[in-house]
Amino acid sequence: MQFTDVLKTRVSTRSFDSRPVPDGAVQGLVEAALYAPVGMHRFETLHLTVVKNPYLLEYVRSIAVRASGDEAADPLHGATLLVVVSSSERGETAAMNVACLVENMLLRATDLGLGNLYVRGVIDAAAKDADFLSLFRIPEGFTSMASVAVGYPLAPVAPRETPKNNVTKVDRID
């Protein structure tokens, strides 16, 4: 897929089928994350947790249910893969570094024909859950900050003709 097609096709998927994501695609996502820009080259401050285990994916859902009080909460929308990004740093630079890794994985997933979703809220709640930290092997001193849910979308995604964002003002200074 051409890069502009990837940009136009990348949308949040909120309905996945149950097919597992192949290991080759998982490796492609991890590789994309590792190519992301990181402030001051502080790569050691970041950690990826790749999760395909259905029990652990269900555990994330249970955290969302507890946090929201909504028994139907499913922040992963049936995705069969979750990549959690953690940082040993705090603050704005850490958040931007995590976001760069996430964006690269979202774009690579789209390029591979996989549905994807940026998942942050439940990961914020999970960062305070001792069982999550243990089960997901979040290293000591690291905080889970965001994640990417990936799987096969139930419906095909077509490129958008125009951007969804039609409100951001753009000034050109020539």
C-alpha positions in Angstrom: 0.0 0.0 0.0 1.3 3.5 -0.8 2.0 5.7 2.2 -0.8 8.2 1.4 -3.2 5.3 1.0 -2.2 4.1 4.5 -2.9 7.6 5.9 -6.3 7.8 4.3 -7.3 4.2 5.2 -6.2 4.2 8.9 -9.3 4.4 11.0 -10.3 3.2 14.5 -11.7 -0.3 14.3 -14.3 -1.1 16.8 -15.4 -4.5 15.6 -12.9 -7.3 15.1 -13.4 -11.0 14.2 -11.8 -13.8 16.2 -8.9 -14.7 13.8 -5.5 -14.4 15.5 -2.9 -12.0 14.1 -0.1 -14.0 12.5 3.4 -13.9 14.1 4.9 -12.2 11.0 2.4 -9.4 11.3 3.1 -9.1 15.0 6.8 -8.8 14.2 6.0 -6.1 11.6 4.2 -4.1 14.3 7.1 -4.4 16.7 9.5 -3.4 14.1 7.5 -0.3 13.2 7.4 0.7 16.9 11.2 0.3 17.0 11.6 2.7 14.1 9.7 5.5 15.8 11.4 8.7 16.8 12.3 8.9 20.5 13.4 12.1 22.2 17.1 12.2 23.0 17.4 8.6 21.7 16.2 7.4 25.2 15.1 4.0 23.8 15.8 2.3 27.1 12.9 4.3 28.7 10.3 2.4 26.6 9.0 -1.1 26.8 6.6 -3.1 24.7 4.3 -5.9 26.0 2.8 -8.0 23.1 -0.2 -9.9 24.3 -2.2 -12.6 22.3 -3.3 -14.6 25.3 -7.2 -14.5 25.4 -7.2 -14.7 29.2 -5.1 -11.6 29.5 -7.1 -9.8 26.8 -10.2 -10.6 28.9 -8.5 -9.3 32.0 -8.1 -5.9 30.3 -11.9 -5.9 29.6 -12.5 -6.7 33.3 -10.4 -3.7 34.3 -12.6 -1.6 32.0 -15.8 -3.0 33.6 -14.5 -2.3 37.1 -13.3 1.2 36.2 -16.5 2.2 34.3 -19.2 0.2 36.1 -20.4 -0.8 32.7 -20.7 -4.6 32.4 -20.7 -4.3 28.6 -17.4 -2.4 28.5 -15.0 -3.8 25.9 -12.2 -1.3 25.1 -10.6 -3.9 22.8 -13.7 -4.6 20.8 -12.7 -8.2 20.3 -9.2 -7.6 19.0 -7.0 -10.6 19.3 -3.7 -8.7 19.9 -2.8 -5.9 22.2 0.6 -4.2 22.3 1.0 -2.1 25.5 3.6 0.6 25.5 5.2 1.5 28.9 7.7 4.2 29.9 10.1 4.6 32.8 9.8 8.3 32.4 6.9 10.7 33.2 5.7 13.9 31.7 5.3 15.3 28.3 8.3 13.8 26.6 7.4 10.3 27.8 3.9 10.8 26.5 5.1 12.0 23.1 7.6 9.1 22.8 4.9 6.6 23.6 2.5 8.3 21.1 5.2 8.0 18.3 5.5 4.2 18.9 1.8 3.8 18.9 1.3 5.8 15.7 3.9 3.8 13.9 2.1 0.6 14.9 -1.3 1.9 13.9 0.0 2.8 10.4 1.9 -0.5 10.0 -1.2 -2.4 11.0 -3.2 -0.6 8.4 -0.5 -1.3 5.8 -0.8 -5.0 6.7 -4.6 -4.9 6.2 -5.3 -5.2 9.9 -7.8 -3.2 11.9 -6.4 -1.2 14.8 -7.4 1.0 17.6 -5.5 3.4 19.9 -6.4 2.3 23.4 -5.4 4.5 26.3 -8.1 5.0 29.0 -8.2 1.4 30.2 -4.4 1.3 30.2 -4.4 4.2 32.5 -6.6 2.3 34.9 -4.5 -0.9 34.4 -1.3 1.0 35.4 -2.7 1.1 38.9 -3.7 -2.6 39.0 -1.0 -4.8 40.6 -2.3 -8.0 38.9 -2.1 -6.3 35.5 1.4 -5.2 36.1 2.4 -8.7 37.1 0.5 -10.6 34.4 1.6 -8.3 31.7 5.2 -8.3 32.9 5.4 -4.5 33.1 9.0 -3.9 34.3 9.5 -2.3 37.7 9.8 1.4 37.4 7.8 1.5 34.2 4.2 2.7 33.8 1.9 1.4 31.1 0.7 4.5 29.2 -1.1 3.4 26.0 -1.7 0.5 23.7 -2.7 -0.6 20.2 -5.4 -3.2 19.8 -5.1 -5.1 16.5 -7.0 -7.7 14.6 -9.0 -8.4 11.5 -11.9 -5.9 11.0 -15.3 -7.4 10.6 -16.0 -4.9 7.7 -13.5 -3.8 5.1 -12.0 -0.3 5.4 -11.9 1.9 2.4 -9.7 5.0 2.1 -11.4 8.3 3.0 -11.7 10.9 0.3 -11.3 13.8 2.7 -9.7 14.0 6.2 -12.0 13.5 9.2 -10.4 16.6 10.7 -11.9 19.6 9.0 -11.6 22.0 11.9 -7.9 22.4 12.6 -6.8 25.8 11.3 -3.7 25.8 9.0 -1.7 29.0 8.5 0.9 29.1 5.7 3.8 31.5 6.0 5.7 31.6 2.7 
